[in-house]
């Protein structure tokens, strides 16, 4: 059986749906199945072959029942100040439970020496997983093909010990992103290069936690250095799929960008 952590989040829920559609038995790990995540947990439990289990990565003792009988696990969690500790605790619990293979959803530019805090965390977690004794696969993801690739890795073979950067087919400037959104929505959208300190102030004023605003500032500083401009060929060459372009993504979600539908929430 396959365990998916973060199963009520955007990536986790989509992966659970993909695996269910393939007829794969999957256990969805939910932190609070009877509280704030109750509706999402109920929705997942109605999918064919899906078993919902409650557990908290920050409390490894709660993971023991969820990890029982698990052969492969998908490791996903939100970017928060304790991400490194939480994911490392899950890795240790999975190793004790006899899990054979852990697939980690990582960042696109993980680096233990990065000035971007979440890139450092992802780099440190990758090292921890590699030293765990379990087979591992790192998905260094940047776009919406994540669930399809993760499902292929979890249900296929030959992916152990691999690191797969997942990108779209093009490296776009923010002006080009704005143009694609304009074409998809039928509304004029322009990119405005806001000074980093102004962007952070606006995010804090809107209620964003300081650690996340600071993390985003670090991320965009790395992007301005060109750290995310490399286009990967992994999806077409390894997984024989056509990677989703940003234009495709914008058209698929145009109603959300126009404000006609609510944005999905993790």
N, C-alpha and C positions, 0 to 999 in steps of 0.2 A: 504494500500500500504506500501511497505517496502522501506526505504531509505538506501543506502549504501554510506558512505563517503569514501574518498580516492579511488574513483572508477576507476581511471586510474592506480593505483599502482598494484603491482603483486597480492596481496591478494584480494584487492577490485575488480579488474577486473575478477579474477577467480570466486569470489562469485557471481558477477552479471551474469556471464555466467551460473553458476549452477542454479541460481534462474530462469533465463529465460528458461532454458531447462526443468524446472519443471512446467512451465506455470504460474509462479508467477509474478504479476505486481510489477515492481521494478523501483525506481527512483535513478539514478546514479548521485551523487554529484561530480561535477568537478570544480576545482578552476578557471580554465581559459579555457573554452570550445572553444574559438576562437584563442587562442595563442599557447603556447608550447604544450598544450594537445589536440589541434584540431583534429589531426589524430586519437588519441585514443578515443576521445569523439564521433567522427563520427562512428568509428567501433562499439562502444557500442550501439549507437542509432539505428543501423541496426538490433540489436537482438530483437526477439519477446518480446513484453510486456515491453520494456525498454524505460524509459523517462529520458533524460539527463537534469539536472538542474545545473546552475552555482551558486556557492556560496563559500565563504571563511570563514572558522571557526574563523579566527582571526578578522573577521568583522561580528559580529552576525546579524546586520541588513540585510545583504545579504542572510541570511539563511531563512528568513520568507517565501518567496514563495516556496522554496524547501521543507520546513517542512509542508506546508499546506496539510492536508488530510493524513498525515503519521501516521500509527498506531505503527509500529516497526521500529527501526533504528539500523544499524550496525555501530559502531564507530571505524574507522581506520584512523590513520594518521602517517606520517613519524616521526622518532625519531630525533627531532631537539631541539634547546635550548628553544623553546616556546611551546613544546608539552603539558605541563601541563596546561598552560593558554588557549591554543587553544581548547583542549578537554573539559576543564571545561566550556568555553564559549559555546561550542556546547551543552553540557548537559543542561545548563541553558536555552538556546534557545529552545531546544526540550521540556523541561518541560513547558515553557510558551506556546508552540504550542499545547500542549495536547497529545504529544506522550506517548503511554502507556508503552512501553518496549524498553529499550536500551541494546544491546549486545555489550560489549566492548572487542576488541582484545587487550589483555594485554600482559605483559611479563611473562616468566615462573617463575621468582622469584621476584615478586613485594614486596617491603618492604619499608615503609616510613623511616626506619632507616638504609637502606642499604648504603654502601659506593659507590655503583654503581648508578650513577646519574639517568639513565633511569628506574632502578628498583624503586628508590625513587619516580620519577614522576608517574609511573604506580600505585604505592601504593596510592599516594595522589589522583590521578584521580579516582581510585576505590572507595575510601572513599567519594569523592564528588558525585559520581553517586549514591552510596548507600543512601546518605542523600537527594537526589533530590526529593524523593516522587514517582518516577517512578519505575516500576519493572525493575530489572537488571539481567544480566547474565555476568559473567566474563569468557572469554576464555583465559586461560593462555597457550599460544601456543608456540611450539618449532619446529614443522615440517610441512610437506605439506598436512596434512589432514585438515587444517584449513577451507577451503572453504566448504567441505562436512559437517563438524560439524556445522559451522555457518549457513548453509542453513537449516539443521535439526532444530536448535534452533529457527531460525527466522520463520519457517513455522510450528513448532510443538507446543506442550504445556507441561507444567510441568517443565520448565527450569528456571522459575522466581526465583530469589534469589540464584541461584546456581553459584558455581565457578568450572570450569572444567579445570584441568591441562591436556594439550594435548601433549603427547610425542609418540615417536616410541616404538617398543617392546623391545629395548635393550639400555643399557647404555654403550657407547663405549669409549675407549681411543682414543686419536688422532692417535696413531699408527694403531689401528684397522680401523679407518676412512680412513687412507691412504691406507691400504690393500684393503678395499672395492673399493676405487677409482681405484686402480691398476687393480683389477679383472674386473671392468666394462669397463675400457678404453683400456686394453691391453698394458698399459704403466707403467713402474715402477715409483711409486710415494712414496716418503718417508716423514715422518714427522720429521721436524727439530725444536727442542725446542729453539727458538730464545729468548734471554733476552728481557724483556718488553721494556726497554729503546731503544734497537736497533729496535724493531718492530715499536715503535712509530716514531722514526726518519725516518724510511723507508716510513711509511705511510704519514708523513708530506711532505717528499721529492717528493712523488708521487702525491701530490696535495690534500690530504684528509684534510678537515677542522679540526682545532685543537680540537674543542669540541668533534668531533666524534672520533678522535684518542684517546683522553683522556677517552672518554666513553668506547671504546673498551678495553683499558688498565684496567679500573675498572671491566668490565665484565669478562675478562679472569682471573683477580685476584680472583674474586668470584668463577669461575669455578675451579681454582686450589684448592679451599677449599672444593670442592665437592658439591657446591650448586645446580648443575643441574644434579646430578647423579641418582635421583629417577625416576623410570619408573612408569608411570601412567596407570591404567587399565580402564580409562574413555571410551576410544574409543570402546574396545570390550564389556564392561559390560553395558554402558549406551546407546551407539549408535549402538551396534551390528555390528560393522565393524571390518575388519582386519586392524590394523594400518600399515601404510607404514614403512618398514624398511629402514635404510640408504642404504643397498645394493640395494633395489628396486629403491630408489631415484637415486642412482648413475647410475644404468643401464638405467633408463628412460631418463636421461640427459647426457648420455655418449658422444654424439656427441658434446655437448657444452663443456664438460670437455676436449675433445680432440682438441678443437679449430676449429671444422668443421662447427659449427653453432654459431652465435652471442648469447651472454648471454642476456636474457630478461632484460629490464630496467624498473624501476618504473617510 
